[in-house]
């Protein structure tokens, strides 16, 4: 299991991608699967940064757990608001994060916590 606390800042997605990629590569997860997991993680972190208000110096909590055939990625933020998929058109540059997560992940959801919520996704993986 990997655990990371990152600043409530767009640049944090890069730190999360690198940490997860390094960990999954060490665990012999196939590169294509690693790419899927880090894309999902990046979208979840990006959504938390964009839509959850920064709460003082509170950081975003990111963790991931490697199962035999999947990686579960979780992002914790201070907002109780449940994320929802949006309709977008060709001109819009955003609003596709949850559609991307839903397309890649086998399942995803939201758990309410004492200080906000946790958005999680289970991403199928294969071993190298």
N, C-alpha and C positions, 0 to 999 in steps of 0.2 A: 504494500500500500504506500502510495506517495501522498505527502501532505505539503502544502505550500500556502503561505499567506502573502498576498500581493497588495500593492497600493491600489486605491480606487482611481485608476488612471488607464487610458487607452494603451500605453506602452507596456502594461502588465501582461497583455496577451502574448507578447513575444517571449517573456520570461516563462510563462506557463507552457507554451509550445516547446521551448527548449528543454525544460525540466522533464516533461512527459516523454518527449522523443528520446532523450538520453536514457531514461528509466526503461522504456519499452524495448529499446534496442538492446540494452544489457540483458533483458529477459527473453531475447530471441523471438520477438514479435516481428512478423514480416513487414517490410518497409511500406507496402501499400496499406496495410492495416494501421501502422503507425501514423501515416498521413491522414487516414480517416479519423483516428482518435484526436489528433492535434487540431484538425479542422473543427470538430465538434467542440472541443475544449475552448478553442479560440472564439467561436461564436457565443458560447455560454458566458465567457468572461466579458466579451464585448457587449453583450446584452445587459449584463449586470452593471457595467460601467456606464452605459448609456441611459438605462432606465431606472436603476435603483439610486436613490439619492446618497451622496457621500454622507456618512454619519460620523462627524468629528474625525478622529484619527483612526477610526475602525477600518480594518483591511477587509479585503475579500478573501474568503477561505476557499481553497481549491484542493480537492483530494481525488485520487483515482485508485481503483482497486482492480488488480489483474485477476480475472477468473480464467479457467481453462479455455473458454471459447469467446470471451468478451472482456472488455474493459469498461468499468463503470466510472464515469467522470461526474463529479459533483462540484457545484459552485454555490457558495453561501454568501448572501448579501443581507443588508439591513432593511430591505423593503418587504412588506407583507404582500405587495401586489403580485398577482399571478400573471406570468407572461402569457401572451396570446399571439397566435399567428395572424399576420396581417395580409390583406390583399395588396398587391403592388402592380404597377404597370411598368412598361419598358423604360420610361423616363426616370423613374425613382432609382436612386443609388443605394437605398437601404431598405430595411423591412423584410429581408429574406432569411434572417438568422435562424428562426425556428423552423422554417421550411427546409433549410439545409440540414438542421439537426434531425428533423423527422425523416428526411430522405436517407440519411446515413445510419442513424441509430436504429436498433431493433425495437427500442422502447425508450421513452423519456417521460419525465413527470416533475411534479413539484411537491415538496414537503414543507409545511410551515414549521418554523422553529421559534424559540423564545425571543429571538432578536430580528426575525425577518423570515427568510425562506431559503430553501436549498433546491436548486434546479439540477436534476440529474439526467444522465443519458447512458444507456447500455449500448456500447458499440461492438459489433461482432469483430473478432480478430482471428487470424491464423498465425501459427508459429512458422518461423523461417526454417 
